């Protein structure tokens, strides 16, 4: 089929695009246009499959201006350059359905499939990005970004997804994830050669991800990081290392999502040495099931996640986890841990980061069939002194027998038999103690850093690293912990 770039003045009836823009270059074979009124409809650039699709896409994205639409027709596209949208506003990128429009970037010269940089108002919908060398959908510095009915997918180790077989390969089931590399994988064969992130908004504001999917990412399937106000809903992550990863987000809601056949289902945490620190998220009505695929990440924090975990939280304050279902996880339904378990005594070297998750409220969830088969530690990493490699073993050590009291001997022997098992909820048992000698942190000019209404320091990456971890805001004048904000509460969960 011959490729073509069609520019029309349509948009209108379905609300895809509106009007108003500064003048831009005319489309190929199009007359010069007068500057449009800002309330008129924008242009639509239609890209058809074929040999000229990449050139047509690049020409369109160069001309794209506010209220314009870049539309991919139905079909399979082989694109040898990435799609970059930058320094514009109010644009729409769309296909005709995530099963009908497939953009393959297997041979692309660029790392990212679709990247939006410094854009105010962008919607991407109704298409699939396949085999991007790096991230599939990346939004950075975006204000008001929506990803709706999109899919990121990698072929993995089961042979390439092609124009001939994509109708059969795009929809991946979750029946029997491989516990160990080399185990049978009837649904999908994961690969560490896949890109790191499927859906990846970062350093942005007001982000919505809905009715979308990620398959096979070697880090996180659906990720939101260092962002203010993020909603992820009605979406699915399958056969990624981490299904959903929420990192350093201020104000997040994660509703009615499905994480299955990943290494871990959901992760809400603060990463150290980063542009901003997060606070306040709610996770409700989600399902995490059968997240038991072996860990195939290259590096980073997710590379230490043991297979078989429904939800992990680390160093992030104020999370409500309610009305979720966690089932069939070989390590645990919930891991409630601190940086001291990852980085050893003293925790992270980033003293601006609170290494403990506090204000965690887990209630009215269902947890079934958890902790039945802990993965073994990585002996090579263990010999190199990497504490996090023995995380599953540390989880199992909670069941070591206690024989100080002979009356406890029988129950202790039973615990010994359960040494290789986890639990529904595992907390590392570490909590902050008041450091009375640690002063309130200051900025580079020696002035106290800003604080929230509770006295918690509001650090940025511009502030110098303090010499100690300030935590007095969690305690009253008598040195007692302030509750409930700085405590955690777990109740009314159905366990079976």
N, C-alpha and C positions, 0 to 999 in steps of 0.2 A: 504494500500500500504506500502511495506517495505521501510524504509529510506535507502538512500545510499549516500556516499560521493565519487564523482568521480573526480580524478585529471588528467587533460590532458595537453598536450603541445600545445593546440590550442590557438587561439587568433586571430591573424593575419588579416584575410581578411577584417573584418569590423572595424579594428583599435581599438578593445576593449582593448587590452593589448599588451605590448611590452616586452622587455627583460631587463636583467641586474639586479642583486641582490646579496647581500651577502648570503652565504649558510644558509639554515634553516633546520629544522627538516623534515624528509621525511614524506609524507602523509601515512595514514594507508595502509598497504599491498603494499607499493611502495618501489622500491629499493633506496639505497643511490644514490644521484645525485652529479655529479661534479659541482663545482662552475660555473654558466653560464657566458658567455660573456655578457657584459652590453648592447649589441645591439641585443641580441636574444630575442625571445618572452618569456613572462612570463607564469606562470601556470594558469589553470582555475580549481577552486574548485566548483563542481556542487552539490547543495543541493536539495534533493527531499523531497516532503511532506511525513509525516509519523511520527511514534512515536520516531524515532531516529533523527529527524531533528535538535533539539536543540543541541544534542551532536555533530552532524556532523558540525553544524555551528560554535560551539565553537572551535572544533579542527581546522577548516579551518582558523578562524580569528587569532588563535595563530600562525599559520604557515605563515600567509600572509606577503609577502615581496614585494619590489618594482617591479612594472609591472605585478603583479598578479591580477587575477579576482576572485571575490567571486560571483557566480551566483546562483540565486534561480530559480528553474524550475517554470513552470506554476502551479497554485493551491493555496490552502489555508493552511497556516502553523500555528500551535499552538506552540508558542515558550515560554518557561518558564524562559529564560534568555535574557537579552538585547544583542545587537550586538555592540561591542566596537572595534574600530580601532584606534590605537595610535602609535605615534613615528615611522611612516614609510612615504613613499612617492610614488606617481604615482601608485595608486591602483584604481580599478574599482569594485563597488558593483552594481549588476544589477539583474533585474527580466526580465520577458518577456512581460511586459506591466502593467500599473497601474490598469487596470481592470482584469488582468489575474493572477498576483502574489500578494497575500495578506498575510502579516506577522502580525498575531495577537499576541499582547503582553498582552492580558487581564490578564493572569495568571503569568506574569513575576515577578521574584524576584527583578528586577532592575527597577528604575524609568523611565529611558529613553529607547526609542525603539532602535534607531540607534544613536550612539555617536562617533564622530571623534575628537580626541584630539591630538594637536601638530602634524598634518599631513601636509606634503608639496605635494600637488597634489592629489586630490581625486574627483572622479565622482561617483555620486549615481543616478541611473536612472531606470525607467520602473518598479516601484513597489509601493504598498500601505502599509503604516504602520497603523494598526488598534488598537485602545484602549490601547495605552501605558499609564501606570499609571501617568507618567509625560509628558515631552516633547516627541514629535515623532521623528523628525530629529534634532539633535543638532550638530553643528560644532563649536569647540572652539579652538583657536590657530591654525587655518587652514590657509595656504597660497595656493591660487589657488584651490578653491573648487567649484564644480558644482553640483547642484541638478536639474535634468532634467526629466520631465514627471513622477513626483512622487506625491503621495497623502498622506496627513495625515488626518485621520478621527477617530472620536469617535462615538460610538453607540448612545450616548445621552440618553434622557429619554424615547425613544420610543421602548425599547426592544433591546436585543443584536443583533449585526450583526454576523452571524454564517456562517459556511461552506455551509449550505443549502440555505441561503437567500442572500449571499453577491452579486450575480449578479444583484439583484433587488435593493439593498440598497446603493450601493456605489455612484451612480450618483444622487445627491440631487438637486432638483429644487428649485427655489425661486419664490413663487407666493404670499403667504400671511403670512408674519412674525408676530409672536405674539407681540403686543405692550406691553402687561403686562403678568407677570407670570400667568399661568393658562388659558390664551386665547387659542383658537383652533390653532393648528400648523399642517396643513396638509402635509407640506413637511418634517419637521424635528423638533424634540423636543430638544431644547438645555438643557444642564445640567451643573451645577457648579462642578460636580464631574469629568468632563473631564479634561485632562491635560491642562497645561497653554499655551504652545506654540506648534504649528504644525510644522512649518519649522523655524529653530532657529539658524542661524549663528551668532556668537558673538565673539568679540575680535579677529577678523580675517582680512585677506587681500585678495582682488581680488576674490570676491564671485559673482557667477552667479546663479540665480534661474530662471528657464524658464519652461513654459508649465506645471506648477505644480499647486497643489490645496490643500487647507486646509478646513476642515469641522468640526465645533463644538468646537474649542479651547476656554477655559474659560478665556483666556487673549487675545493673538494675534494669528491670523492664520498664516500669513507669516511675519516674523520679521527679521530685520537685525539690529544689535546693536554694537556700539563701534568698527566699522570696517572701514578700508580704502579701498575705491573703491568697490562699490556694484551695481549690475544690477539685477533688477527684471523685467521680461518681460513675456507677454503672459500667465499670471497665473491668478488663480481665488481663491477668498476667500469668503466663504458663511457660515452663521450661526456661526461665531465666535463673541466674544465681539468686538474686533477691527480687521478689515479685514487685513490691511497691516500696520505694525508699523515700522517706521524708527527712530532709536534712537541713537544719538551721532555718526552719520556716517559722515565721511569726504569724500565727492565725491560720490554721488549716482545718479542713473538714474532708473526711474520707468516708464515703457513704455508698453502700450497696455494691461493693466491688467483689471480685472473685480472684483469689490467688491459689493456684493449684499446680502441682508438679514442678515447683521451683525448689531451690535449696532451702530458702526461707520465704515466708509469706509477706509479712509487713515489718518494716523497720522505721521507727521514729526516733531520731537522735540528733545531737549536736556534734558536729565535727570540729576538731581542734584547729586553731590557727587559720581561721577563715574570715570572710568579710563581715559577717554578722552572726549573732547567736539567736537561737529560736526560743519560742515560748508559746504555749497554748495551742492544742490540737484536740479534735474530737474524732474518734474512729467508731462508726456505728453501722450496724446492719450489713457488715461484710461477712464473707465466708472465706476461711483459709482451710484448705483440705489437701492432704496427701502431698505436702511439700517436702519430698524425700529424695530429690535428685542430688547426686553427689556434687560437691562444690567444684566448679570448673573455672573460677575466676583467676586472673593472672596475679593481681595484687590488690592492695587497699584493704580497708576494714572489712568489706564483705568477703574477702578471701579467707577470713578466719571463722565465718559463720558455719556452725556444724549443720549438716543436713538434717532435716526433720524438725523445723521450728516454725510455729505459726506466727508469732509476733515477738519482736525484740525492741526494747527501749534502752537507751544509753545516754546519760548526761543531758536529758531534755526535761524541762519542768512543765507541769500542768497538762496532763493528758487524761481524757476520759475515754474509756474503752467499754462500750455498752452495746448489748443486743447483737453481738457477733457470734459466729459459729467457728470453732477451731476443732478439727477432727483429723485423726490418723496422722499424727506427727511422731516420728521415731525418737526425737530428743525431748521436746517439750512443746506444749501449746504456747506458753509465754516464758520468755527469758527477761528478767528484770535485773539488769546488771549495771555496774559502774566501770569507769575507766581504770580503777585499780585492778580489776580482774583482767583487763586487756594489757595495761602498761606496767603492772606490778605496783608494789607499795609506793604511795605518793601520787599515783595516777599520772595524768598527762603533765608534760612540762609547760603547757599553756595554762597559766594561772588565772587568765581571764575567764576561762571556761569552768563552769561548775561541773565537776565530773560525775555528779550523782543525779539520777532522775528522782524528782520529788513532786508531790502533788499529783501522784498517779492514782486514778480512780478506776478500778476494774470491777464491773458489776453487771449482773443479769446477762452473762454470756453462757454459751454451751460449750463444754470442752469434753471431747470423747477420744478415747484410745490414744493416750499420750505417753511418750517416754518408754517405749517398749524395746528400743534397739539403739543404744548410743553408738555413734561412729567411733572408730579407733583414732587415737592421736597420730599426727604425722611425726614419725620417729626422727626423720632427718631434721625437721624444724625444732623438735624437742632437744636434740643434741646440740643445736645451735643456740639454745637458750631462749627460744621464742615462746613466751608464756602462753600466748593465745592459742598455740597449736594443741595444747592439752586441755582446752576448755571443756570438751566433752568428758574427759576423765575427772576434772575438778567437779563437774556436775555429779558424776557418779560417786565421788568420795563422800557425799553427804550421807551415804548409806553404810559407811564403815561401822563395824560393831563397836558398841560401848560396853565394856565389861567391868567398869569400876564397881558397879553395883551388881552382885551375883544374881539378884532378882530380875535384872534386865537381860540376862544372858540369852534366854530363849528368843526374845524379840530381836536381840542384836544379831543372832545367828541368821534369823530370817532376813534382816537387812543386808547381811553379807551376801546372801543369795541374790539380792536385787542390785548388786553393785554395778552391773552393766546397764542399769535402767535409769531413766530420767523421771519426769513427773509432769503433771498438768502445768503447774506454775513453779518456776525456779527463780529465787532471789538470791543473789550472792552473799547476802548477810552483812554487807558493808554499809555503813552510814556515816554521814558527816558528824564530827564532834566539834564543838565550839573552839575556835582558835582565838583566844583572847588577846594574843600578842600581835595579831595581824591587822595592820592599819587599813583604813579605807583607801582604795586605789586612787591614783591621781593620773592626769593626762601629761602630755609632754611638757606643758608649761608649769606643772606642779599644782594644778587646780583639781579639786575632786571631780571625778567623772560623773556624768549624769546618772540619775537613779530613777527607778519606777516608784509608784506610790507605796510600795512595800519596802523600799530601801535597797532593793537589789541593784547592783551596778549595771549600767547599760553600756557595755563595752563595744567598741568597733576595732577594726584592724589598725586604726591610726593610734590607738592607745598603747603605750609601752607595756610590756609584760611585767606584772607585779612580781615581787619576790615571794609572795605567799598567796594562798587561796582565801580571800576574804569571805567569811560566811556569817558574820554577826547578825545580819538581817533575818536569819532564820530562827533567832533565839530572843527570848524576852530578857528583861533586866536581871532576872534570877538565873539566867543560863539555861532555861528550859525551852525545848523546841516549841515553836509556834505551830499550832494545829488549827484547822486542817490543811492550810495552804502548803505548808512545808512537810506534811506527812503524807502517807499513802494509805489507801483504803481498798481492800479486796473483799467483796461480799456478794452473796446471793447469786453465785455462779452455779450452773448445773454441771456436775462432774460425773463422768462415767467411763 
